Amino acid sequence: TRLTRFFPAPLHRATLRVAYGLRHRWRLLARQRIDGVSVIAHGSCGGILLVRHSYGPAVWALPGGGMSPNEHPLAAARVR
């Protein structure tokens, strides 16, 4: 990515983890509602795609993301 040109990858990942934690705590304090989608992407051989983000909990999860206000879930799940 563009940022890794300026910051070493370990520093970039650590910064993302801190930002994720701060944003999570802010949303809890502000009681901000979070809408999002997850998708199940599977191949012809029966495998399912899982991702592990460089921020947040270190777990394997379904790919997905947040939704904009008034965005339909199918539109949010569509590949851009």
C-alpha positions, 0 to 999 in steps of 0.5 A: 500500500501507499503507507508502507512506503513511508512506514515499516510494515510492523509500525503500520500494523501496530498503528492500525491496531491502536486506531481500531481499538480507539474507534471501537471504544468510542463507538461503545461510549457513543452507543453508535450503531454499526451496520455491516455485512459478511459474505460467504465466498466459496469455490467450485471445490467447496472451499470457503474464503476466510480472512484475517485482518491486521487489526482487531482480534487475531481470528479467521473470519468471513470477509465483509465490511461496514455499510454506508447510511441508507445503503442496501446490504446487497449493494454493500456486499457487492465487489467494487 
